[in-house]
Amino acid sequence: MWLALFALFATAAAGQSSSGVSVGLTDSRTLKVQSKVDDLYERGEFKRAYFIYRNELVPIGDKYAQYMVGYMHLTGMGAEKDEVDALAWYTLAAERGTPEFIAVRDQLMHDLEADDKERSHARYRELRQEFGDLVLLLGTIRRDLGALEARTGSRLPSDSGSLTVVEASSSSRSHSGVNYYGRIRQQLQTRLQMLAEIGDFPDLETNPDKVNIDNVERLVQQRLESDAD
């Protein structure tokens, strides 16, 4: 049953590891990591694949990677075999409502005893506090706000057209302050809109110039606590 279900799922979800599935805006480096780890898995280098899925892609909200960590725990390929942990990871992967992830979660849940389901749910709550969409989005929003506030001590627009920003990761790329911070501002607005949609926060302020981070954090924590059971 599990092999057949995995084959069905793999066909439907194969493209997810190379699409914009992460909570962070997917960049070229992330796409390379996704391609590399999928190749490692296909070659049977399961321990290396597990390490990358778990430590590089899971923390940026890649749901396919979260599913794969669960699957590798379920089968014992590259990770300790643990059905309880597998179900917790499957539940995390399914939090966006992807039908294939829901199918594998529900199948495993059906196969486990009540005590194991309860332990798995407790483990899922731990994982969600660290790797759930709401938590990861909140982290990227904090970073974007921090970058904008570091500019002048305020998120409000200012006359900084003469400022030049050199990216540390690029030896020769530089941008005007207006362009650089304008991109961060747009990125922040996109993430706030994602948070409002994923968290079902209809009253969340998504204007980067007006958002109150304390209010955002309160909404996220309240949602996590209300969904805990």
Secondary structure, 3 states (H helix, E strand, C coil): CHHHHHHHHHHHHHHHHHCCCCCCCCCHHHHHHHHHHHHHHHCCCHHHHHHHHHHHHHHHCCHHHHHHHHHHHHHCCCCCCCHHHHHHHHHHHHHHCCHHHHHHHHHHHHHCCHHHHHHHHHHHHHHHHHHCHHHHHHHHHHHHHHHHHHHHCCCCCCCCCCCEEECCCCCCCEEEHHHHHHHHHHHHHHHHHHHHHHCCCCCCCCCCCCCCHHHHHHHHHHHHHHCCC
